[in-house]
Amino acid sequence: MHNNTISEIEENLKRGILEMLILKLLCEEDLYGYQMADIINTKSGGKLNVKEGSLYGPIYRLMEKNCLSETRVLVGKRRTRIYFHIEQTGREYLKKLTETYLRMNEGILQIIKNE
């Protein structure tokens, strides 16, 4: 038996769905990292405890796939905030991710519920 804690298992599962959640949020409006983390935590009723720093790996992977672009905005005199924007490629990728996730989730639930 593995010594994985529940939090380690949760982290592995979250890592796999963060791309989908990021893309979904960006369909509504351009956001920066802290906003995304806050929205995910709030909309999930606290069930997904996402830290801002955990979003940047998936964000950079999505940027490499041309799914996202970024805009740097000066906030105050010295601080720059990076807003992320979903591109058409990202919208198409989100559709595929969502379909795949829902199909897999249905299969997993059938097994867990022994249907």
C-alpha positions as CSV (number, residue, x, y, z in Angstrom):
1,M,0.0,0.0,0.0
2,H,1.2,3.5,-0.9
3,N,1.8,6.0,1.8
4,N,0.0,8.8,-0.1
5,T,-1.9,11.2,2.1
6,I,-5.3,12.5,1.2
7,S,-3.7,15.9,0.4
8,E,-1.2,14.3,-2.0
9,I,-4.0,12.5,-3.8
10,E,-6.1,15.7,-4.0
11,E,-3.1,17.6,-5.4
12,N,-2.5,15.0,-8.1
13,L,-6.2,15.2,-9.1
14,K,-6.3,19.0,-9.0
15,R,-3.2,19.2,-11.2
16,G,-5.1,17.3,-13.9
17,I,-8.1,19.6,-13.9
18,L,-6.6,23.0,-13.4
19,E,-6.1,23.6,-17.2
20,M,-9.8,23.0,-17.7
21,L,-10.8,25.3,-14.8
22,I,-8.5,28.1,-15.9
23,L,-9.8,28.0,-19.5
24,K,-13.4,27.9,-18.3
25,L,-12.9,31.0,-16.1
26,L,-11.1,32.9,-18.8
27,C,-14.1,32.3,-21.1
28,E,-15.9,34.9,-19.0
29,E,-13.2,37.6,-18.7
30,D,-9.5,38.1,-18.6
31,L,-8.1,37.4,-15.2
32,Y,-4.8,37.4,-13.3
33,G,-3.5,34.5,-11.2
34,Y,-4.8,35.6,-7.8
35,Q,-8.3,36.2,-9.2
36,M,-8.4,32.8,-10.7
37,A,-7.4,31.1,-7.5
38,D,-9.9,33.1,-5.5
39,I,-12.8,32.3,-7.9
40,I,-11.9,28.6,-8.0
41,N,-11.8,28.5,-4.2
42,T,-15.1,30.5,-3.8
43,K,-17.1,28.8,-6.6
44,S,-16.1,25.3,-5.3
45,G,-17.4,26.2,-1.8
46,G,-13.8,25.6,-0.5
47,K,-13.7,22.1,-1.8
48,L,-10.8,23.0,-4.2
49,N,-8.2,24.8,-2.1
50,V,-6.1,26.2,-5.0
51,K,-3.1,28.4,-4.3
52,E,-2.2,31.1,-6.8
53,G,1.3,29.6,-7.3
54,S,-0.1,26.2,-8.4
55,L,-1.8,27.9,-11.4
56,Y,1.3,29.0,-13.2
57,G,2.5,25.6,-14.4
58,P,-0.8,24.9,-16.1
59,I,-1.0,28.5,-17.4
60,Y,2.5,28.3,-19.0
61,R,1.6,24.9,-20.5
62,L,-1.6,26.5,-22.0
63,M,0.5,29.4,-23.3
64,E,2.9,27.0,-25.0
65,K,-0.1,25.4,-26.7
66,N,-1.3,28.9,-27.9
67,C,-4.4,28.6,-25.8
68,L,-3.7,31.7,-23.8
69,S,-2.1,35.1,-24.2
70,E,-1.1,37.6,-21.6
71,T,-1.3,41.3,-21.2
72,R,0.9,43.2,-18.7
73,V,-0.8,46.1,-17.0
74,L,0.9,48.7,-14.7
75,V,-0.8,48.9,-11.4
76,G,0.3,51.9,-9.4
77,K,3.8,53.2,-10.1
78,R,5.8,50.1,-10.0
79,R,3.7,47.0,-9.9
80,T,2.8,45.0,-13.0
81,R,-0.2,42.7,-13.1
82,I,-0.4,40.0,-15.8
83,Y,-3.9,39.3,-17.1
84,F,-4.5,36.1,-19.1
85,H,-6.8,35.9,-22.1
86,I,-8.2,32.8,-23.7
87,E,-7.6,32.4,-27.5
88,Q,-9.8,30.5,-30.0
89,T,-7.4,27.6,-29.7
90,G,-8.0,27.6,-26.0
91,R,-11.8,27.5,-26.5
92,E,-11.5,24.5,-28.8
93,Y,-9.1,22.8,-26.3
94,L,-11.6,23.5,-23.4
95,K,-14.4,21.8,-25.4
96,K,-12.3,18.7,-25.8
97,L,-11.0,18.7,-22.2
98,T,-14.6,19.1,-20.9
99,E,-16.0,16.3,-23.1
100,T,-13.1,14.0,-22.1
101,Y,-13.5,14.9,-18.4
102,L,-17.2,14.3,-18.3
103,R,-16.9,11.0,-20.2
104,M,-14.2,9.8,-17.8
105,N,-16.0,11.0,-14.7
106,E,-19.1,9.1,-15.8
107,G,-17.1,5.9,-16.2
108,I,-15.4,6.4,-12.8
109,L,-18.7,7.0,-11.1
110,Q,-20.1,3.8,-12.7
111,I,-17.3,1.8,-11.3
112,I,-17.3,3.5,-7.8
113,K,-21.1,3.1,-7.5
114,N,-20.9,-0.4,-8.9
115,E,-23.5,0.2,-11.6
